[in-house]
């Protein structure tokens, strides 16, 4: 008689628990199944072990391999031995289908702990045990969902916390409590990423590259090494409201009790920046500092930017309604860029800061410059620790090579990787030191400018990137209408001067002092660098 064993544990934690390579459950099931095979006078000719697989689905690698081997019938199998019926399936449908496959192969299912056989009473018991297994599984899932929902309502996290946090178990009043704490190794990277993306200076791709250069890596899973965060992973982080202090469970959002890594204002700015870049194209061929805040006064759609070239190779920059690109009707004509820039600049002449605005601006400038100084110091310290780890890695891989544990090719690859990371690390240290020095040097000048800031003068003297920042600080959007124009661009350029009227400039209900402070600091840093 030939027998094969099927063993299963539901979680990977069960498969690696304790100091044993297979935990405790797998060896216990194996020993019990082998004793059963011995009592049946059967020889064990195969073993199939699913580690960390739920029996709610039959789509398990080792189970499917077992069923395929039964269909091939390369060797006669008399018994399929399991510790309990629920190791094989916790669904009546799967239990029937697996049973039919075993029966068709001419084998018999044997349970170590349950007296099931091909007799009527044995088949009845098998059906009862399969029904109980399915009930247990469904009831357990319902109870788990109820408990998890209640935990989410109270602000807890009923799932694995995202990157930047760690799930921990603490003892409170002699009871275990599962909670979430900030991951000191990765949280600062995530806070930095939100603040930098909100400035508009980074795309998701450039942010992912910069984070990789700074040493931001994913968590280790099992025995695998930590990996870089992909562009898609960074995008998910930037849109995850968990970092702003919210827990979403079963489609419902609750206020979380975990510590937020970003403020509500920074998170909102990141979402606004992300939305402003969704124009239906992968990337603009031409860019302009007004794009993102400029809207059509006719239909309300975004305005786009284009350059036209006549037969004499002269170029003419224009703004046009984005609905034209999508084949929709809009009466808005093409508008020369210079006229729109002049119309927007006039808005800064009419916008004045109140004493309260200036006081808030000063506080924000101080906070941002302090952050730059502190962050620069912390970044240098973090990279120094990273350098120590890399040097230790280099020493360990070299020692392993001397002991013939790794090949020369692997040694070379690891040394190249470590050398590359050390070179990137030094670049980060240089940038952090430079940013810290620049922030310290421009501290007084930035505070003075915040006190005497003339918006129109600052706007006219600013470079395009700072103009974008000023626009976003003062306006939610700028609507442009050009109904008086009688001619569209011809082959030889515009035939008639357009009469541009800014119909509406929708101001923030409160000036975005954070963005305004970024512009002020940028202006003073430019001036200091020139000196």
C-alpha positions, 0 to 999 in steps of 0.5 A, spaced: 500 500 500 502 506 498 500 513 501 501 520 501 500 525 506 497 532 505 499 537 511 497 545 511 498 551 516 494 557 515 499 562 516 506 563 515 507 565 522 505 558 524 510 555 519 516 559 522 514 559 529 520 558 534 527 556 533 524 550 529 525 551 521 518 548 520 515 551 526 511 546 531 504 544 527 507 542 521 512 536 524 506 534 529 501 533 523 507 529 519 508 525 525 501 523 526 500 522 519 506 517 519 503 513 525 496 513 521 500 510 515 504 505 519 497 502 522 494 501 515 501 498 513 502 503 508 508 506 505 509 514 505 511 515 498 509 523 497 508 529 502 505 535 500 505 541 505 502 548 504 505 553 508 501 559 510 495 557 505 487 558 507 483 552 506 477 557 504 480 556 497 482 550 493 487 554 489 493 552 493 500 550 490 501 544 493 494 541 493 493 543 486 500 539 485 497 533 489 491 533 484 495 533 478 499 528 480 493 523 482 490 525 475 497 523 472 497 516 475 504 515 474 504 511 481 498 507 484 496 511 490 491 507 496 491 513 501 491 520 502 492 521 509 490 528 512 490 530 520 483 533 520 478 534 514 479 541 515 486 541 513 484 539 506 478 544 505 473 548 509 468 549 503 463 544 502 464 545 494 471 544 495 470 538 499 466 535 494 470 536 488 477 534 492 473 528 494 471 526 487 478 527 484 481 522 490 475 517 488 477 517 481 484 516 482 482 510 486 485 512 492 481 513 499 481 519 504 483 518 511 483 522 517 488 521 523 483 524 528 476 522 524 473 515 523 471 517 516 471 511 510 467 509 504 461 506 509 455 509 509 456 511 516 463 514 514 461 518 509 455 521 513 461 523 518 465 526 513 459 530 510 458 532 517 465 534 519 466 538 512 459 542 514 462 543 521 469 546 518 465 550 513 461 553 518 467 554 523 470 558 517 465 562 515 463 564 523 470 565 524 470 570 518 464 574 521 466 574 528 473 577 525 470 582 521 465 584 527 471 585 531 475 589 526 470 594 524 469 595 532 476 596 532 476 601 526 470 605 529 475 606 535 480 609 531 485 602 531 488 599 525 485 592 524 490 591 518 497 591 517 499 598 517 502 602 511 510 603 510 512 608 516 508 605 521 510 598 525 504 593 528 506 591 535 504 587 541 504 591 548 501 588 554 496 593 558 493 590 564 496 583 563 493 583 557 496 583 550 494 589 545 495 590 538 497 597 536 501 601 531 507 605 532 511 610 528 517 607 524 523 611 526 527 608 520 522 610 515 517 615 518 522 621 516 522 619 509 515 619 508 514 626 511 519 629 507 516 626 501 509 629 502 512 636 504 517 636 497 511 633 493 507 639 495 512 644 493 511 642 486 518 641 485 518 634 484 514 629 480 512 622 483 518 619 478 523 624 481 521 623 488 522 616 487 529 617 485 531 622 490 528 617 496 532 611 493 538 615 493 537 617 500 536 610 502 529 609 503 527 602 502 521 597 503 520 593 509 523 586 509 518 580 508 520 573 510 527 572 508 527 577 502 532 583 502 528 590 503 527 593 496 527 600 493 520 603 493 517 603 486 514 609 482 507 606 483 508 605 491 510 612 492 504 614 488 500 610 493 503 613 499 502 620 497 494 618 496 493 614 503 489 618 508 492 614 513 498 618 513 494 624 515 491 620 521 485 616 518 483 609 518 479 606 512 476 599 513 470 596 509 469 603 505 468 607 511 473 612 514 474 613 521 479 618 525 485 614 527 488 614 534 495 613 531 500 619 530 499 622 523 506 623 519 503 629 515 498 635 517 491 636 514 494 642 510 500 638 507 496 632 505 491 637 502 496 641 498 499 634 495 492 632 493 491 639 489 498 638 486 497 631 484 490 633 481 493 639 477 498 635 473 492 630 471 491 633 464 490 627 460 497 627 457 503 623 460 507 629 460 507 636 457 511 638 452 511 645 453 511 648 461 509 654 463 508 657 471 501 659 470 499 652 468 495 648 473 491 655 476 489 657 469 482 656 467 477 657 461 472 663 463 467 660 458 467 652 460 471 652 466 476 647 463 483 647 464 487 652 459 493 648 456 499 651 453 502 651 445 507 654 441 505 655 433 510 656 428 509 660 422 512 659 415 518 664 417 520 659 423 517 665 428 514 662 434 508 664 438 506 662 445 498 661 446 494 659 451 487 655 449 482 651 452 483 644 454 476 642 451 479 643 444 484 637 445 478 633 447 474 634 441 469 638 445 466 645 443 468 651 446 468 658 444 474 660 447 479 663 442 487 662 443 490 667 447 497 670 447 501 668 453 504 675 454 497 678 455 495 673 460 501 674 464 500 681 464 493 680 466 495 676 472 500 680 474 495 686 475 492 681 480 498 682 485 497 689 484 490 689 487 492 684 493 495 686 499 497 682 505 493 684 512 497 685 519 495 678 521 497 675 514 504 678 515 504 675 522 502 668 520 507 669 514 513 670 519 511 664 523 511 660 517 518 662 514 521 661 521 518 654 522 520 652 515 527 655 515 528 651 522 525 645 519 531 646 513 536 647 518 534 641 523 532 636 517 539 638 514 542 636 521 538 629 521 539 627 514 547 628 515 546 624 521 542 619 518 547 618 512 552 617 517 549 611 520 547 608 513 555 609 511 557 605 517 552 599 515 554 599 508 561 599 511 559 593 515 556 590 509 562 590 505 566 587 511 561 581 512 561 580 504 568 580 504 569 575 510 564 571 507 568 570 500 574 568 504 570 563 507 568 560 500 561 562 502 560 566 496 562 566 489 567 571 486 562 574 481 557 575 487 562 579 491 563 583 485 556 585 484 555 586 492 561 591 492 559 595 486 552 596 489 555 598 496 560 603 492 554 606 488 550 607 495 556 610 498 557 615 492 549 617 492 550 617 500 555 622 499 551 626 494 545 627 499 550 629 505 553 634 500 546 637 498 543 636 506 549 640 508 548 646 502 541 646 504 542 647 511 547 652 510 543 656 505 537 656 510 542 659 516 544 664 511 538 667 509 534 666 516 534 674 517 533 676 510 527 672 509 524 674 516 525 681 513 522 680 507 516 677 510 515 683 514 516 688 508 513 683 502 510 687 496 507 682 492 507 685 485 514 687 486 516 680 488 512 677 483 515 681 477 522 679 480 521 672 481 523 666 476 518 662 473 518 657 479 517 662 484 511 665 480 508 658 480 508 658 488 506 665 488 500 664 484 498 657 488 499 661 494 494 666 493 489 663 487 485 657 487 484 658 480 484 664 475 479 664 469 480 667 463 475 669 458 476 672 451 470 673 448 471 680 444 477 677 440 474 676 432 480 672 429 483 666 431 491 664 429 492 664 422 497 661 418 501 668 419 500 669 426 494 673 430 491 678 425 488 682 431 490 684 438 486 680 443 482 684 448 483 679 454 479 680 460 480 676 467 473 675 469 474 672 475 480 670 480 477 666 486 482 667 492 483 662 497 478 663 503 485 664 507 492 665 504 496 659 503 501 662 508 505 655 507 506 656 499 507 664 500 513 662 505 516 657 500 516 663 495 519 668 500 525 663 502 526 662 495 527 669 493 531 671 499 536 664 497 536 667 490 538 674 493 543 671 498 546 666 492 547 672 488 551 676 493 
